[in-house]
Amino acid sequence: MSVLIRIPTPLRRMTNGESKVEIDSSDVGDMVEKLDSSYPGLKARLVDENGDLRYFVNIYLNGEDVRFLQGLDTATKSGDEVSIVPAVAGGA
């Protein structure tokens, strides 16, 4: 089995409209690399030039923000669910 990744609407044009993608991965960084292999350019939307998660992107593993776990080194296992959530800004 693999990790289920929920793709946010703004990134679905990069995944051919798919809202969910399944990938075998050992950790979040590996997942990002494999996503980029299948959907070129996706990594650049998630990770900056230093290899860090972009400040306006949140990645949740089973509901937990990976920034409060081990970041991109957070281990994944079969059956995990990952949500990619772009930050939303706005005002009145």
C-alpha positions in Angstrom: 0.0 0.0 0.0 1.0 3.6 -0.3 0.6 7.1 1.1 -2.6 9.0 0.0 -1.8 12.6 -0.9 -4.6 15.2 -1.1 -3.8 17.8 -3.7 -5.2 21.3 -3.2 -7.2 22.9 -6.0 -4.4 25.4 -7.0 -2.0 22.5 -7.7 -4.4 20.2 -9.5 -3.5 21.6 -12.9 -0.1 20.0 -12.3 -1.6 16.6 -11.5 -3.9 16.5 -14.5 -6.8 17.4 -12.3 -6.3 14.7 -9.8 -7.4 15.6 -6.3 -5.8 12.5 -4.7 -2.5 10.8 -5.6 -1.0 7.6 -4.1 2.8 7.2 -3.8 5.1 4.8 -2.0 7.5 6.9 0.1 9.7 6.5 3.2 9.4 10.1 4.3 7.8 13.4 3.3 10.9 14.6 1.4 10.9 11.3 -0.6 7.2 11.8 -1.3 7.9 15.3 -2.7 10.7 13.9 -4.9 8.4 11.2 -6.2 5.6 13.6 -6.8 7.9 15.8 -8.8 9.0 12.7 -10.9 5.4 12.0 -11.8 4.3 15.7 -12.0 7.3 17.8 -13.0 7.5 21.2 -11.4 5.4 20.3 -8.3 8.5 20.2 -6.0 9.3 23.8 -6.9 5.8 24.8 -5.6 6.4 23.0 -2.3 10.1 23.4 -1.5 12.4 26.4 -1.9 15.9 26.6 -3.4 17.4 25.7 0.0 15.4 22.5 0.2 13.1 23.8 2.9 9.3 23.7 2.9 8.0 27.0 1.5 6.6 29.3 4.1 3.2 29.5 2.4 2.7 25.8 2.1 1.7 23.5 5.0 1.9 19.7 4.8 0.0 17.6 7.2 0.6 13.9 7.9 -2.4 12.3 9.4 -3.6 15.7 10.6 -0.2 16.8 12.1 1.8 19.7 10.7 5.1 18.2 9.6 6.9 21.4 10.7 6.1 20.3 14.3 7.3 16.8 13.6 10.6 16.3 11.6 9.8 18.5 8.6 10.6 16.9 5.3 12.4 14.1 7.2 9.1 13.0 8.8 8.7 9.2 8.2 5.7 8.0 6.2 4.2 4.5 6.2 1.6 2.7 4.2 -1.9 3.9 4.8 -0.8 7.4 5.9 -2.8 10.4 4.6 -1.0 13.6 3.6 -2.7 16.9 2.9 -0.9 19.8 1.1 -2.5 23.0 2.2 -1.5 26.4 0.6 -1.7 29.3 3.0 -4.6 31.6 2.4 -4.3 35.3 2.9 -7.0 37.9 2.9 -8.5 40.8 4.7 -11.5 42.9 5.1 
